[in-house]
């Protein structure tokens, strides 16, 4: 595991210390969990943005519709 050193504003460090005590966690574990959640949030936001862009792309919509038609055909063939 690598070591990371950073500076934080005093008020943020005070909040970190407060919650670390409340949760009975070391500050580094609380930072690790918070950063992990935030990075997951950013990744989800990227997905949302890409889906919104695809929604306005007529080629992407046509490709998705074609794929759905193929999927429906496969389902109908398996039902027989």
N, C-alpha and C positions, 0 to 999 in steps of 0.2 A: 504494500500500500504506500502511495506517495504522500509526502507532506506538502501542505499548501498553507501559505501565510498570506494574510490579507488584513486590511484595516476596515473598520466599520464605524459609522457615526455612533457617538456615545449613546444616543437614545435607542438605536437599534440594538446595540450591545446590551443595554439595560433590559430591553424586552426579551432578548435571547436568554439572558441570565435568569430572569423571572420565570420564563416558561420552562427552562431546563430544571429549575428547582421544583416547580409545580408537577412536572411530569417525571421527575426523578431520573432524568437522562443527562448524560454528559453533553455539553454544548456542541461538540463536534458531531455527535449522533443526531442531534436535533437539526443541525445545519445540513447534514447528509440527507436526512429524510425530506426536509423542506426543498432542497435543491432537486432531489429526485422527482418530487411531485411537480415542481415548477417546470422541469425539462419535459416531463410527460405531457403537461398542459401545452407547452409550446409545440410538441409533436402533433397533438390532437388539433391544434389551431392550424397547422400546416395542412393536415388532411382536409379540414373543413374548407380552407381556402382553395385547395386543388379541386374538391368536388364542386365548389361554386363556379370555378373557372370552367370545369368540364360541362356544367349545366348550360353554359353559353356557347359551347363549341358544337356546331351542328355535325361535324365529322365524328366526334366522340359519341354523341347521342345516336347517330346512325349505327355506329359500331356496337353500342350497347343493345340497341333494338335487334340487330342481327343476331347477336349472341343469345338474346332471350328467345328468339324464334327457333334457333337451333336447340336450345334447352327444352322448349315445349315439345318439339318434335321427338327428342330423346325420351321424354316422359311418356308421350303418347305411344311410342314404340314399345316401351317397357310394360305399359299397361295392357298390351295385347297379348 
